[in-house]
Amino acid sequence: MDNKQKPFDSSSRSNFNLLIGHNSLILLARQFSAPNLVLPWIVASIGAPHLLAALILPLFKAGSFFSQLLAGAIVSAFRQRKWIVIILIFVIGCLLLLVSTVIMRLSLVWVFILFPVITLVMGFSKGIAVVASQDVNAKSIPKEQMGKLLSLVNSLGGFLTLCVAALTHFLGRHPESMPSHLTHIWMGAAFYATAGLLLIPFQETESPITVTTTSKFDLREDFKLIMKAPWFIRFMKMRVLFLSVTLALPFYAIHATTLHNNSASNLSVFIFATALGALVSTPVWGPLLKQGLKANLSLSAAMAAIAGIYCVSIEFVPRWQTPYMHAPAFFLIMLANKGLSISTTLFLQENLPKNNRPRYLGLNGAIIGVIGIAGAFLIGLAAQMTHISIGLMVLIALNIVAGLFAFFFLKP
């Protein structure tokens, strides 16, 4: 892709400001339609099986991963890549409206049939939109301004999420102001639409159209490659165990629906908590990165286990069964997720061989995606057949095993 940059003139400043607004609204939209919290909460709250709610996040991630295998060829076929971003975020917004229609108008049988398909398409659209957006940013914003852009987006997007979540929480106390638990999906669709409109006046330098073939994904050859890298095999074992951290939040959402009513007000409390966890993750984890992968992952697993134990304990202490008392678990599991993501991303950037990096990442994504869906299915099935607390206990046990593995088997 063409990453030629323009000088930072008045046009670039205008583009810079538009990107701040656009990306901040995208961050806001993702928080209010999150596949790890909002969608599982809504699915569980209408009485759909826990199994379906548990599968939403891994299906979304699978769709996003596999779309990125094709994204290079798709993005390279357009001169102005901003239109890919605009079209796809409008598609995601329309899919969110379709979700609300399915929930309001159709039976649970149709929800069970259609929801996985809609989730996969949403993940697929998001994956390509992310690649196209990264290309637009890279060729439009000077490298020395990129760090400032990302910092401002994270700060502004996080602050807006906290403000809107607080507002919807207090408005949601009055049913006449916010009558439906689907309010957040509608807001997510509106934020996506606004973000798309904001990108239309963006002045993008045209890129040459190139014919790009997607890289061949040969499982046999890729497995031969990683068998020659024992460190990567250990890393993959660790990543599989740490799925107990990345897959945990939907189960927390399901658990919350069993203790609190499904009002928009209650859901806003948990959106606020996860947004706060994401916002403080950089200042919390940044200084800890120098401690190495082993220390960071051990701490991430410990945070997840503590959050899970706290969730289960709420079952036995009636006075804790309020959204405010439940919220710290959501904050802590989001902080653990961010620590895991930042640490593993940095580790791979520093250790993967440049010439085979796509093959390692492709195999990593494929394995984690398949095992993630299988793991969510099994834990969700256990929760469905028994009680959601059993699912949480399984995750806690896996958190502890993951932490011990990281502590004893990973090099500092």
PLY file of the C-alpha trace (Angstrom):
ply
format ascii 1.0
element vertex 412
property float x
property float y
property float z
element edge 411
property int vertex1
property int vertex2
end_header
0.00 0.00 0.00
1.07 3.55 -0.63
2.04 5.27 2.60
3.38 8.48 1.10
2.76 11.31 3.55
1.73 14.89 2.93
3.50 17.79 4.63
1.74 18.96 7.78
0.06 22.07 6.27
-3.37 23.57 6.92
-5.04 20.73 5.02
-3.20 18.21 7.18
-4.28 20.02 10.34
-7.88 19.84 9.17
-7.44 16.13 8.46
-5.81 15.68 11.86
-8.80 17.23 13.62
-11.28 15.20 11.56
-9.42 11.99 12.43
-9.50 12.86 16.12
-13.28 13.29 15.97
-13.82 10.27 13.73
-11.70 7.84 15.73
-13.03 9.10 19.06
-16.60 8.45 17.89
-15.57 5.01 16.62
-14.17 4.23 20.06
-17.40 5.47 21.63
-19.51 3.41 19.21
-17.50 0.26 19.95
-17.98 0.69 23.68
-21.75 1.04 23.31
-22.06 -1.99 21.03
-19.21 -4.07 22.45
-19.30 -7.79 21.53
-17.68 -8.60 24.89
-20.24 -6.76 27.06
-23.24 -5.05 25.46
-24.27 -7.77 22.99
-23.89 -10.68 25.47
-25.78 -8.67 28.10
-28.68 -8.02 25.73
-28.80 -11.60 24.43
-28.72 -13.04 27.95
-31.27 -10.55 29.26
-33.94 -11.65 26.75
-33.67 -15.26 27.92
-31.49 -16.61 25.11
-29.19 -19.50 26.05
-25.96 -18.63 27.85
-24.21 -20.60 25.13
-25.20 -18.05 22.49
-24.12 -15.08 24.60
-20.76 -16.77 25.29
-20.08 -17.34 21.58
-20.61 -13.74 20.45
-17.09 -12.49 21.28
-15.08 -15.39 19.77
-17.24 -15.35 16.62
-16.71 -11.60 16.27
-12.94 -12.03 16.70
-12.89 -14.90 14.19
-14.69 -12.78 11.60
-12.28 -9.90 12.20
-9.20 -12.13 11.91
-10.20 -13.89 8.70
-11.23 -10.62 7.06
-7.72 -9.27 7.63
-6.32 -12.13 5.55
-8.21 -10.60 2.60
-7.97 -6.95 3.58
-4.74 -6.21 1.71
-6.23 -7.18 -1.65
-9.51 -5.35 -0.98
-7.96 -2.12 0.30
-5.37 -1.99 -2.50
-8.15 -1.99 -5.10
-9.34 1.52 -4.07
-7.67 4.85 -4.76
-9.35 6.53 -1.79
-9.43 4.11 1.12
-11.57 6.39 3.32
-14.64 5.18 1.40
-13.96 1.63 2.51
-13.96 2.84 6.11
-17.12 4.92 5.63
-19.07 2.16 3.89
-18.09 -0.53 6.38
-18.86 1.46 9.50
-22.28 2.26 8.01
-22.66 -1.49 7.42
-21.82 -2.16 11.08
-24.34 0.49 12.14
-27.04 -1.12 9.98
-26.18 -4.54 11.43
-26.68 -3.14 14.93
-30.13 -1.92 13.91
-30.78 -5.37 12.46
-29.80 -6.86 15.84
-32.39 -4.73 17.61
-35.02 -5.70 15.02
-34.27 -9.42 15.42
-34.52 -9.13 19.19
-37.76 -7.11 19.17
-39.62 -8.85 16.34
-38.47 -12.47 16.15
-38.55 -15.50 18.39
-35.59 -16.81 20.38
-35.15 -19.55 17.78
-34.44 -16.92 15.11
-32.21 -15.00 17.51
-30.17 -18.19 17.99
-29.95 -18.74 14.22
-29.29 -15.18 13.04
-27.12 -13.76 15.81
-23.98 -15.81 15.03
-24.22 -14.83 11.34
-24.68 -11.14 12.14
-21.79 -11.27 14.62
-19.45 -12.86 12.06
-20.34 -10.24 9.44
-19.80 -7.43 11.96
-16.38 -8.82 12.85
-15.51 -9.26 9.16
-16.51 -5.65 8.40
-14.57 -4.33 11.38
-11.40 -6.20 10.37
-11.27 -4.70 6.88
-12.26 -1.24 8.15
-9.38 -1.30 10.66
-6.82 -2.13 7.95
-8.20 0.58 5.63
-8.24 3.11 8.48
-4.63 2.34 9.37
-3.64 2.94 5.74
-5.50 6.27 5.65
-3.79 7.36 8.87
-0.34 6.28 7.72
-0.38 8.21 4.44
-2.21 11.29 5.75
-0.58 12.02 9.11
3.19 12.56 9.56
4.86 9.92 11.71
5.86 12.47 14.33
2.17 13.38 14.78
0.85 9.79 14.93
1.64 9.29 18.62
-0.15 12.54 19.45
-3.18 11.44 17.39
-3.45 8.07 19.13
-3.03 9.63 22.56
-5.70 12.26 21.92
-8.13 9.68 20.51
-7.71 7.34 23.48
-8.11 10.19 25.95
-11.03 11.92 24.21
-12.80 8.68 23.28
-12.41 7.34 26.81
-13.60 10.58 28.37
-16.63 10.75 26.06
-17.50 7.13 26.89
-17.38 7.85 30.62
-19.56 10.95 30.20
-22.16 9.27 27.96
-22.26 6.14 30.15
-22.82 8.27 33.26
-25.54 10.27 31.48
-27.36 7.16 30.24
-27.12 5.64 33.70
-28.87 8.56 35.40
-31.40 9.07 32.59
-32.09 5.34 32.61
-33.39 5.58 36.16
-36.50 7.14 34.66
-38.14 4.67 32.24
-39.93 7.43 30.37
-36.52 8.92 29.41
-34.88 5.68 28.33
-37.43 2.87 28.13
-35.47 0.12 26.41
-32.43 -2.01 27.21
-31.70 -1.77 23.46
-30.89 1.93 23.85
-27.15 1.26 23.79
-27.32 -0.57 20.46
-29.22 2.34 18.93
-26.67 4.76 20.34
-23.82 2.64 18.99
-25.39 2.73 15.51
-25.83 6.51 15.76
-22.20 7.01 16.82
-20.99 4.86 13.91
-23.11 6.87 11.45
-21.79 10.17 12.83
-18.21 8.91 12.62
-18.78 7.96 8.98
-20.22 11.35 8.12
-17.29 13.08 9.79
-14.85 11.28 7.48
-16.54 12.41 4.24
-14.81 15.85 4.08
-11.46 14.23 4.90
-8.95 15.13 2.14
-7.17 11.91 1.25
-4.29 11.62 -1.17
-5.18 9.07 -3.82
-3.19 5.85 -3.86
-2.39 3.84 -6.98
-4.60 0.82 -7.53
-2.54 -2.33 -7.16
-3.37 -5.97 -7.62
-2.43 -7.69 -4.39
-2.75 -11.39 -3.88
-3.43 -12.65 -0.41
-0.64 -14.64 1.14
-1.04 -18.39 0.87
-2.04 -19.96 4.16
-0.44 -23.42 4.14
-1.08 -25.03 7.51
1.34 -27.89 6.96
4.24 -25.62 6.07
3.40 -23.17 8.83
3.31 -25.94 11.43
6.70 -27.12 10.23
7.94 -23.56 10.68
6.81 -23.18 14.28
8.06 -26.66 15.24
11.53 -25.20 14.70
10.75 -22.40 17.20
10.27 -23.87 20.71
9.81 -20.39 22.18
6.78 -19.83 19.94
5.27 -23.19 20.93
5.54 -22.16 24.60
4.03 -18.80 23.71
1.07 -20.49 21.95
0.44 -22.78 24.94
0.41 -19.69 27.12
-1.98 -17.85 24.75
-4.42 -20.77 24.81
-4.46 -20.74 28.62
-4.92 -16.97 28.64
-8.09 -17.30 26.60
-9.58 -17.59 30.08
-8.83 -13.87 30.41
-9.89 -12.71 26.94
-13.14 -14.72 26.97
-14.12 -13.84 30.54
-16.00 -10.55 30.12
-19.06 -12.00 28.30
-19.51 -14.45 31.17
-19.37 -11.55 33.62
-22.09 -9.85 31.58
-24.23 -13.00 31.61
-23.72 -13.32 35.36
-24.75 -9.70 35.89
-28.07 -10.26 34.08
-28.95 -12.95 36.62
-28.57 -10.50 39.51
-29.79 -7.17 38.08
-32.62 -6.14 35.81
-31.80 -5.52 32.14
-32.27 -1.75 32.20
-30.15 0.63 30.18
-29.21 2.29 33.46
-27.60 -0.86 34.87
-25.77 -1.67 31.65
-24.31 1.85 31.63
-22.65 1.18 34.99
-20.71 -1.73 33.50
-19.85 0.21 30.34
-18.49 2.97 32.58
-16.41 0.45 34.55
-14.89 -1.22 31.46
-14.23 2.15 29.79
-12.45 3.34 32.93
-10.37 0.15 32.96
-9.37 0.71 29.34
-8.61 4.39 29.96
-6.25 3.81 32.90
-4.59 0.75 31.32
-1.82 2.73 29.62
-0.58 4.57 32.75
-0.98 1.36 34.79
0.70 -1.09 32.43
3.16 1.29 30.77
5.65 1.38 33.68
5.25 -2.39 34.19
6.26 -3.38 30.65
9.95 -3.16 31.54
9.38 -6.05 33.98
8.99 -8.44 31.05
6.36 -10.79 29.68
6.51 -13.25 32.60
5.73 -10.67 35.29
3.05 -8.90 33.28
1.16 -12.02 32.31
1.31 -13.40 35.84
-0.16 -10.13 37.11
-2.82 -10.12 34.38
-3.91 -13.65 35.32
-3.98 -12.72 39.01
-6.22 -9.71 38.27
-8.60 -11.90 36.25
-8.76 -14.53 38.98
-9.45 -11.91 41.66
-12.18 -10.37 39.49
-13.77 -13.80 39.00
-13.62 -14.69 42.70
-15.22 -11.33 43.53
-18.02 -12.02 41.02
-18.79 -15.42 42.49
-18.67 -14.05 46.04
-21.43 -11.57 45.16
-23.75 -14.58 44.89
-23.38 -15.18 48.64
-23.54 -11.59 49.92
-26.97 -10.10 49.15
-26.01 -6.54 50.06
-23.32 -6.65 47.34
-25.88 -7.48 44.65
-26.06 -3.99 43.19
-24.55 -2.74 39.90
-22.22 -0.42 41.81
-20.77 -3.28 43.86
-20.55 -5.47 40.76
-18.74 -2.85 38.67
-15.21 -3.33 40.16
-15.08 -6.83 38.67
-15.70 -5.37 35.19
-13.04 -2.73 35.76
-10.49 -5.31 36.88
-11.11 -7.83 34.09
-10.81 -5.07 31.48
-7.53 -3.96 33.06
-6.30 -7.57 32.95
-7.32 -7.86 29.28
-5.46 -4.69 28.35
-2.35 -5.86 30.16
-2.46 -9.16 28.30
-2.98 -7.45 24.94
-0.23 -4.85 25.40
2.30 -7.37 26.73
1.77 -10.04 24.06
1.70 -7.50 21.22
4.99 -5.96 22.35
6.54 -9.40 22.86
5.66 -10.52 19.33
6.89 -7.27 17.81
10.26 -7.76 19.48
10.68 -11.49 18.85
9.04 -12.52 15.58
11.44 -12.87 12.62
10.60 -10.18 10.09
10.66 -12.43 7.04
8.11 -14.90 8.47
6.11 -12.56 10.69
2.83 -12.82 8.70
2.99 -16.63 8.82
3.51 -16.70 12.58
0.74 -14.16 13.15
-1.61 -15.95 10.77
-1.15 -19.30 12.49
-1.43 -17.64 15.90
-4.73 -16.02 14.90
-6.14 -19.20 13.35
-5.30 -21.41 16.34
-6.51 -18.92 18.93
-9.69 -18.27 16.93
-10.65 -21.95 16.62
-9.75 -22.83 20.22
-11.49 -19.66 21.44
-14.77 -20.66 19.80
-14.45 -24.22 21.13
-13.57 -23.00 24.63
-16.43 -20.51 24.75
-18.80 -23.22 23.53
-17.74 -25.70 26.23
-17.77 -23.19 29.09
-21.03 -21.70 27.84
-22.54 -25.19 27.62
-21.43 -25.96 31.17
-22.98 -22.68 32.36
-26.18 -23.43 30.45
-26.53 -26.92 31.90
-25.71 -25.88 35.47
-25.38 -22.24 36.50
-23.38 -19.27 35.23
-21.35 -19.35 38.45
-19.97 -22.74 37.34
-18.73 -21.11 34.16
-17.06 -18.39 36.22
-15.42 -20.99 38.46
-14.00 -22.77 35.41
-12.57 -19.46 34.19
-11.07 -18.74 37.62
-9.37 -22.14 37.66
-7.98 -21.53 34.16
-6.83 -18.03 35.20
-4.84 -19.59 38.04
-3.36 -22.27 35.76
-2.44 -19.60 33.19
-0.76 -17.46 35.83
1.23 -20.41 37.20
2.28 -21.39 33.68
3.46 -17.87 32.95
5.33 -17.63 36.24
7.10 -21.00 36.12
7.53 -21.77 32.40
8.09 -18.42 30.70
11.48 -16.79 30.71
11.63 -13.36 32.42
0 1
1 2
2 3
3 4
4 5
5 6
6 7
7 8
8 9
9 10
10 11
11 12
12 13
13 14
14 15
15 16
16 17
17 18
18 19
19 20
20 21
21 22
22 23
23 24
24 25
25 26
26 27
27 28
28 29
29 30
30 31
31 32
32 33
33 34
34 35
35 36
36 37
37 38
38 39
39 40
40 41
41 42
42 43
43 44
44 45
45 46
46 47
47 48
48 49
49 50
50 51
51 52
52 53
53 54
54 55
55 56
56 57
57 58
58 59
59 60
60 61
61 62
62 63
63 64
64 65
65 66
66 67
67 68
68 69
69 70
70 71
71 72
72 73
73 74
74 75
75 76
76 77
77 78
78 79
79 80
80 81
81 82
82 83
83 84
84 85
85 86
86 87
87 88
88 89
89 90
90 91
91 92
92 93
93 94
94 95
95 96
96 97
97 98
98 99
99 100
100 101
101 102
102 103
103 104
104 105
105 106
106 107
107 108
108 109
109 110
110 111
111 112
112 113
113 114
114 115
115 116
116 117
117 118
118 119
119 120
120 121
121 122
122 123
123 124
124 125
125 126
126 127
127 128
128 129
129 130
130 131
131 132
132 133
133 134
134 135
135 136
136 137
137 138
138 139
139 140
140 141
141 142
142 143
143 144
144 145
145 146
146 147
147 148
148 149
149 150
150 151
151 152
152 153
153 154
154 155
155 156
156 157
157 158
158 159
159 160
160 161
161 162
162 163
163 164
164 165
165 166
166 167
167 168
168 169
169 170
170 171
171 172
172 173
173 174
174 175
175 176
176 177
177 178
178 179
179 180
180 181
181 182
182 183
183 184
184 185
185 186
186 187
187 188
188 189
189 190
190 191
191 192
192 193
193 194
194 195
195 196
196 197
197 198
198 199
199 200
200 201
201 202
202 203
203 204
204 205
205 206
206 207
207 208
208 209
209 210
210 211
211 212
212 213
213 214
214 215
215 216
216 217
217 218
218 219
219 220
220 221
221 222
222 223
223 224
224 225
225 226
226 227
227 228
228 229
229 230
230 231
231 232
232 233
233 234
234 235
235 236
236 237
237 238
238 239
239 240
240 241
241 242
242 243
243 244
244 245
245 246
246 247
247 248
248 249
249 250
250 251
251 252
252 253
253 254
254 255
255 256
256 257
257 258
258 259
259 260
260 261
261 262
262 263
263 264
264 265
265 266
266 267
267 268
268 269
269 270
270 271
271 272
272 273
273 274
274 275
275 276
276 277
277 278
278 279
279 280
280 281
281 282
282 283
283 284
284 285
285 286
286 287
287 288
288 289
289 290
290 291
291 292
292 293
293 294
294 295
295 296
296 297
297 298
298 299
299 300
300 301
301 302
302 303
303 304
304 305
305 306
306 307
307 308
308 309
309 310
310 311
311 312
312 313
313 314
314 315
315 316
316 317
317 318
318 319
319 320
320 321
321 322
322 323
323 324
324 325
325 326
326 327
327 328
328 329
329 330
330 331
331 332
332 333
333 334
334 335
335 336
336 337
337 338
338 339
339 340
340 341
341 342
342 343
343 344
344 345
345 346
346 347
347 348
348 349
349 350
350 351
351 352
352 353
353 354
354 355
355 356
356 357
357 358
358 359
359 360
360 361
361 362
362 363
363 364
364 365
365 366
366 367
367 368
368 369
369 370
370 371
371 372
372 373
373 374
374 375
375 376
376 377
377 378
378 379
379 380
380 381
381 382
382 383
383 384
384 385
385 386
386 387
387 388
388 389
389 390
390 391
391 392
392 393
393 394
394 395
395 396
396 397
397 398
398 399
399 400
400 401
401 402
402 403
403 404
404 405
405 406
406 407
407 408
408 409
409 410
410 411
